[in-house]
Amino acid sequence: MTNNAKQRVDPRILRTRQLIKDALIDLLQEMEINKITVNRIAERATINRVTFYLHYDDIQDMLEKMAQEMAEDIESIMNSTTTNEDSTEDIGWLKLETLLEHFAENAKFYKVVLGSRRTPIFTERLLSILSETITERIENNSLLATKGIQRDIAIWHGSSALIGTISAWLRKDMPYTPQFLAKQLSLLFQSSKK
């Protein structure tokens, strides 16, 4: 969906969808996904079931659409060029900082979807996006080959470590600023190249 299409959506529809999403996130904090019903979501969102079905086919459809929105947001951040500097390290660090700021701004959502095993679709999508980013970084790292490290193992390690760090940071109520955490992760990445 293009930005123009997103901008044309009636604000009432956006507010209703946000109420429904917030209701689901609140319920996920309290119970397993398989115990959540459309009735519970509608009640929590202060809407009726018919309104829910105007926006989503069912709970699985809602999860799929939420995961797609999350993926689009994160891909937009990862694909953005926030600097004209020549250093790829600086660009990578700034993208990571922007990504962490996004997680901080949406902490309640990410804490629930990444911090539990209740909704694996979100972790799987994030893992896929981060794996692509890690793959790009590894392609430029000749040190792995000289040390005999398999490319796929390095990708699995890098993306899983990043998701694990972000999840722990969210669970601990973000004790560090996104900027500080991004810098620390950048330093860790640089030290692993040596």
Secondary structure, DSSP 8 states (H G I E B T S, - for coil): --HHHHHTS-HHHHHHHHHHHHHHHHHHHHS-GGG--HHHHHHHHT--HHHHHHH-SSHHHHHHHHHHHHHHHHHHHHH------S-HHHHHHHHHHHHHHHHHHTHHHHHHHHHSSS-HHHHHHHHHHHHHHHHHHHHT-THHHHHT--HHHHHHHHHHHHHHHHHHHHHTT--S-HHHHHHHHHHHHHHHT-
